[in-house]
Amino acid sequence: MFKLGIPQSQEAVDTEKAYQAVIIGRGSAAYTAAIYSARYKLDSLIIGKEHGGAITDAHLVENYPGTLKISGAGLMNSFLEHVKKYKVPILEDTVVDIKKQDSLFHITTRQNIIIKSRSVIIATGTKRRQLDVPGSEKFLRKGISYCAICDGPFYQDKEVGVIGGSDAAASSAVLLSQYAKKAYIIYRRDKLRCEPYWLDLIKKQPNIEIIYNSNVVGLIGEEKLEKVKLDTGNTLELQGLFIEIGSVPSSEMTKSLGLALDKPGFIVVNAEMKTNIPGIYAAGDITSLLPRFKQVVVSAAQGATAANSAYDYIKSLKD
């Protein structure tokens, strides 16, 4: 019997047996689904490459119940520790395909490992929407960044901009204001859509300025970003530009399944996290229920619900 050792969980991944539940993803929805699956005594496995999901980019989380203040990375580390308590194995790999063969789902990873399971919970979340402006690739990591918590310290006493109007954009601007001499929020509408909490923090920062009804249409510089051009005709001298313009669903691996997706590509689920295919469930930012309200607490709740539905499904197979 071939078993692949996974150092992070100290458990073994068995490629010959059929698991009862395979959870795809490593964010709050996936980890919660794994915790509940373990408590339901389901033989479970997590498959995912990057630990933590989108929330790990958040420098501060103050709205997760029972935790007054913590970084996004810290919160996800605590989720992982909880998963380890139940000894759920983790395969550090990326799922590229899922097919149904007979009564089992065959899950293929990028390393060409095939895992079999009776049920699947998809919690792959989203990936950042890329800036579609000429020069965005040229200046990537040379002024263009998608992670304020990662790159903010490099912009000490410089002038930076944040594109977007969400909670993520607002929190990034607040963080950057601690390093930068000036931080601009550039937003295409006339009002930010972040929580009032973040808006209050922005107003308290004298070095944050909001530029409404504007879009970045040009990037100027030689070796590094030096200026950005707005569609209003104005130009800003910026050394850094942080992109927070939303995200797109990571649902490519579902193509062979025929899962029902909405127009943007999110997986359609009902209140029980059931998809149109029996035995397949989805939870978190990947679902059609969450695009407007991406919160860890909501993703975690969906992960718990998906595990409960998978448990009921496995019981029905036994019956």
C-alpha positions as CSV (number, residue, x, y, z in Angstrom):
1,M,0.0,0.0,0.0
2,F,1.4,3.4,-1.1
3,K,1.2,6.1,1.5
4,L,2.4,9.7,1.1
5,G,3.7,11.3,4.3
6,I,2.5,14.8,5.0
7,P,4.9,16.5,7.6
8,Q,2.5,19.3,8.4
9,S,-0.2,17.0,9.8
10,Q,2.0,14.1,10.7
11,E,-0.6,11.9,9.2
12,A,-0.5,9.7,6.1
13,V,-2.4,10.1,2.8
14,D,-3.6,6.7,1.4
15,T,-4.0,6.7,-2.3
16,E,-5.5,3.2,-2.5
17,K,-8.5,3.4,-0.2
18,A,-11.7,5.5,-0.7
19,Y,-12.1,8.3,1.8
20,Q,-15.6,9.2,3.0
21,A,-15.0,12.9,2.6
22,V,-12.3,14.9,0.8
23,I,-12.1,18.6,1.5
24,I,-10.5,20.7,-1.2
25,G,-9.0,23.9,0.0
26,R,-7.1,25.2,3.1
27,G,-9.0,28.3,4.2
28,S,-11.6,28.9,6.9
29,A,-14.4,26.9,5.2
30,A,-12.1,23.9,4.4
31,Y,-10.6,23.7,7.9
32,T,-14.0,24.0,9.6
33,A,-15.4,21.3,7.3
34,A,-12.4,19.1,8.3
35,I,-13.0,19.7,12.0
36,Y,-16.7,18.8,11.7
37,S,-16.0,15.8,9.5
38,A,-13.6,14.5,12.0
39,R,-16.1,15.0,14.8
40,Y,-18.7,13.0,12.7
41,K,-16.1,10.2,12.5
42,L,-15.8,10.5,8.7
43,D,-12.6,9.2,7.2
44,S,-11.5,12.6,5.8
45,L,-8.6,14.2,3.9
46,I,-7.7,17.8,3.0
47,I,-6.1,18.7,-0.3
48,G,-4.7,22.2,-0.8
49,K,-1.5,23.9,-1.6
50,E,-1.6,27.3,0.2
51,H,-2.5,27.5,3.8
52,G,-5.0,30.0,5.1
53,G,-6.7,31.5,2.1
54,A,-7.4,35.1,1.4
55,I,-7.7,36.1,5.0
56,T,-4.0,35.6,5.7
57,D,-3.4,38.9,3.9
58,A,-5.4,40.8,6.5
59,H,-3.1,42.5,9.0
60,L,-6.0,42.8,11.5
61,V,-9.1,40.8,12.2
62,E,-11.4,42.3,14.9
63,N,-14.8,40.8,14.0
64,Y,-14.3,37.0,14.6
65,P,-16.4,36.1,17.6
66,G,-14.5,35.2,20.7
67,T,-11.2,36.7,19.3
68,L,-10.9,40.4,20.0
69,K,-7.9,41.1,17.9
70,I,-5.7,38.9,15.7
71,S,-3.9,38.9,12.3
72,G,-5.5,36.9,9.5
73,A,-2.5,34.6,9.4
74,G,-2.7,34.1,13.2
75,L,-6.4,33.2,13.0
76,M,-5.8,30.7,10.2
77,N,-2.9,29.2,12.2
78,S,-5.3,28.6,15.1
79,F,-7.8,26.9,12.6
80,L,-4.9,24.6,11.5
81,E,-4.0,23.7,15.0
82,H,-7.6,22.7,15.6
83,V,-7.5,20.5,12.5
84,K,-4.3,18.9,13.7
85,K,-5.9,18.0,17.0
86,Y,-8.3,15.7,15.0
87,K,-5.4,14.3,13.0
88,V,-7.0,15.0,9.6
89,P,-4.3,14.3,7.0
90,I,-3.3,17.2,4.6
91,L,-2.1,16.6,1.1
92,E,-0.2,19.7,0.0
93,D,-1.1,19.8,-3.7
94,T,-3.5,21.4,-6.1
95,V,-6.6,19.7,-7.5
96,V,-6.8,19.9,-11.3
97,D,-9.7,17.6,-12.0
98,I,-12.6,15.7,-10.4
99,K,-14.5,12.9,-12.1
100,K,-17.2,10.5,-11.0
101,Q,-16.5,6.9,-11.8
102,D,-19.0,4.3,-10.6
103,S,-19.9,5.3,-7.0
104,L,-16.7,7.2,-6.3
105,F,-15.2,10.6,-7.1
106,H,-11.7,10.5,-8.5
107,I,-9.7,13.6,-7.6
108,T,-6.5,14.2,-9.6
109,T,-3.8,16.6,-8.4
110,R,-1.1,18.6,-10.1
111,Q,1.4,16.0,-9.0
112,N,-0.8,13.4,-10.8
113,I,-1.9,11.8,-7.5
114,I,-5.4,10.3,-7.7
115,I,-7.5,10.3,-4.5
116,K,-10.8,8.5,-4.3
117,S,-13.7,9.6,-2.2
118,R,-17.4,9.0,-1.6
119,S,-18.1,12.7,-1.1
120,V,-16.3,16.0,-1.8
121,I,-16.4,19.4,-0.2
122,I,-15.1,22.1,-2.5
123,A,-13.8,25.1,-0.5
124,T,-11.2,26.5,-2.9
125,G,-12.2,30.1,-2.4
126,T,-11.2,32.8,-4.9
127,K,-8.1,34.3,-6.4
128,R,-7.3,37.9,-6.8
129,R,-8.6,39.8,-9.8
130,Q,-5.6,41.2,-11.7
131,L,-5.3,44.8,-12.7
132,D,-6.0,45.1,-16.5
133,V,-3.9,48.1,-17.3
134,P,-0.9,48.1,-19.7
135,G,2.3,47.8,-17.7
136,S,0.7,45.9,-14.8
137,E,2.9,42.9,-15.4
138,K,6.0,45.0,-16.1
139,F,5.7,46.7,-12.7
140,L,4.7,43.6,-10.7
141,R,6.9,43.6,-7.6
142,K,8.4,46.9,-8.9
143,G,5.6,49.1,-7.5
144,I,2.6,46.9,-8.2
145,S,1.5,44.7,-5.3
146,Y,-1.4,42.5,-4.4
147,C,-0.5,42.2,-0.7
148,A,-0.2,45.3,1.6
149,I,0.7,43.2,4.6
150,C,3.5,41.6,2.7
151,D,5.0,44.6,0.9
152,G,3.8,47.6,3.0
153,P,7.1,47.9,5.0
154,F,9.0,48.5,1.7
155,Y,7.2,51.8,1.2
156,Q,8.4,53.6,4.3
157,D,7.9,57.4,3.8
158,K,6.8,56.9,0.2
159,E,3.6,57.7,-1.6
160,V,1.3,54.8,-2.4
161,G,-2.2,54.1,-3.8
162,V,-4.8,51.5,-3.2
163,I,-7.3,50.6,-5.9
164,G,-10.7,49.5,-4.6
165,G,-13.4,50.4,-2.2
166,S,-14.0,47.2,-0.2
167,D,-13.1,46.2,3.3
168,A,-9.8,44.8,1.9
169,A,-9.0,48.1,0.2
170,A,-9.8,50.1,3.3
171,S,-7.8,47.9,5.7
172,S,-4.9,47.9,3.3
173,A,-4.9,51.7,3.2
174,V,-5.0,51.9,7.0
175,L,-2.1,49.5,7.2
176,L,-0.1,51.4,4.6
177,S,-0.7,54.7,6.3
178,Q,1.5,53.4,9.1
179,Y,4.5,53.2,6.7
180,A,3.8,55.6,3.8
181,K,4.0,59.4,3.8
182,K,0.8,59.5,1.9
183,A,-1.8,56.8,0.9
184,Y,-4.4,57.4,-1.7
185,I,-7.6,55.2,-2.1
186,I,-8.6,55.3,-5.7
187,Y,-12.1,54.1,-6.3
188,R,-14.4,54.1,-9.3
189,R,-17.6,55.0,-7.5
190,D,-18.6,58.0,-5.3
191,K,-18.8,56.1,-2.0
192,L,-16.6,53.4,-0.4
193,R,-18.5,50.1,0.2
194,C,-16.4,49.1,3.2
195,E,-17.8,48.7,6.7
196,P,-18.4,51.9,8.7
197,Y,-15.7,50.7,11.1
198,W,-13.0,50.9,8.4
199,L,-14.3,54.3,7.2
200,D,-14.0,55.7,10.7
201,L,-10.4,54.5,10.8
202,I,-9.6,56.1,7.5
203,K,-11.0,59.4,8.6
204,K,-8.7,59.4,11.6
205,Q,-5.6,59.0,9.4
206,P,-4.5,62.4,8.2
207,N,-2.2,60.9,5.5
208,I,-5.0,59.0,3.8
209,E,-6.9,60.7,0.9
210,I,-9.8,59.2,-1.1
211,I,-10.1,59.9,-4.8
212,Y,-13.6,59.0,-5.9
213,N,-15.0,58.4,-9.4
214,S,-11.6,57.6,-10.8
215,N,-9.9,54.6,-12.5
216,V,-6.2,54.0,-13.1
217,V,-5.7,53.8,-16.9
218,G,-2.0,54.2,-17.2
219,L,1.2,53.2,-15.4
220,I,4.4,55.3,-15.9
221,G,8.0,54.5,-15.0
222,E,11.3,53.2,-16.2
223,E,12.6,50.4,-14.1
224,K,10.0,51.0,-11.3
225,L,6.5,52.5,-11.0
226,E,6.8,56.3,-10.8
227,K,3.3,57.7,-11.7
228,V,-0.2,56.5,-12.4
229,K,-2.6,58.2,-14.8
230,L,-6.3,58.4,-14.0
231,D,-9.2,58.5,-16.4
232,T,-10.0,62.0,-15.1
233,G,-6.9,63.2,-16.8
234,N,-5.0,63.7,-13.5
235,T,-1.6,62.1,-12.7
236,L,-0.4,60.9,-9.3
237,E,3.3,60.4,-8.4
238,L,3.3,57.1,-6.7
239,Q,6.0,54.6,-5.8
240,G,3.6,51.8,-4.9
241,L,0.1,50.7,-6.1
242,F,-1.8,48.1,-4.2
243,I,-4.6,46.2,-6.0
244,E,-7.8,45.3,-4.1
245,I,-10.3,45.1,-6.9
246,G,-12.1,41.9,-5.9
247,S,-11.6,38.3,-6.8
248,V,-12.7,35.5,-9.2
249,P,-13.7,32.0,-8.2
250,S,-11.2,29.1,-8.2
251,S,-13.6,26.6,-9.8
252,E,-11.6,25.4,-12.8
253,M,-11.2,21.8,-11.5
254,T,-15.0,21.3,-11.6
255,K,-15.3,21.4,-15.4
256,S,-15.4,17.6,-15.8
257,L,-18.1,17.3,-13.2
258,G,-20.8,19.4,-14.8
259,L,-21.4,21.4,-11.6
260,A,-23.9,24.2,-11.9
261,L,-22.1,27.6,-11.8
262,D,-23.5,31.1,-11.8
263,K,-22.5,33.6,-14.5
264,P,-19.3,34.7,-12.8
265,G,-18.3,31.1,-12.1
266,F,-19.2,30.6,-8.5
267,I,-20.6,27.2,-7.5
268,V,-24.4,27.2,-7.0
269,V,-25.5,25.7,-3.7
270,N,-28.6,25.6,-1.5
271,A,-28.8,26.4,2.2
272,E,-27.4,22.9,3.0
273,M,-24.3,23.6,0.7
274,K,-25.5,20.9,-1.7
275,T,-24.7,21.3,-5.4
276,N,-26.6,19.9,-8.3
277,I,-24.5,16.7,-8.0
278,P,-25.2,14.3,-5.1
279,G,-22.2,13.9,-2.9
280,I,-20.6,17.2,-4.0
281,Y,-20.8,20.1,-1.6
282,A,-19.2,23.6,-1.6
283,A,-18.5,26.1,1.1
284,G,-17.0,29.6,1.5
285,D,-16.0,32.2,-1.0
286,I,-16.3,29.7,-3.9
287,T,-20.1,29.5,-3.5
288,S,-22.8,31.6,-5.1
289,L,-24.0,32.6,-1.6
290,L,-20.9,34.6,-0.6
291,P,-19.7,37.0,-3.3
292,R,-21.3,40.0,-1.6
293,F,-20.4,39.2,2.0
294,K,-17.0,37.5,2.3
295,Q,-16.4,37.0,6.0
296,V,-14.5,34.3,7.8
297,V,-17.4,33.6,10.2
298,V,-19.7,33.0,7.2
299,S,-17.2,30.7,5.4
300,A,-16.7,28.7,8.6
301,A,-20.4,28.3,9.1
302,Q,-20.8,27.1,5.5
303,G,-17.9,24.6,6.0
304,A,-19.7,23.2,9.1
305,T,-22.9,22.9,7.2
306,A,-21.2,21.2,4.2
307,A,-19.7,18.6,6.6
308,N,-23.1,18.0,8.1
309,S,-24.6,17.4,4.7
310,A,-21.7,15.1,3.7
311,Y,-22.3,13.2,6.9
312,D,-26.0,12.7,6.1
313,Y,-25.1,11.6,2.6
314,I,-22.6,9.0,3.8
315,K,-25.2,7.7,6.3
316,S,-27.7,7.4,3.4
317,L,-25.2,5.3,1.4
318,K,-24.8,2.9,4.4
319,D,-28.6,2.7,4.9
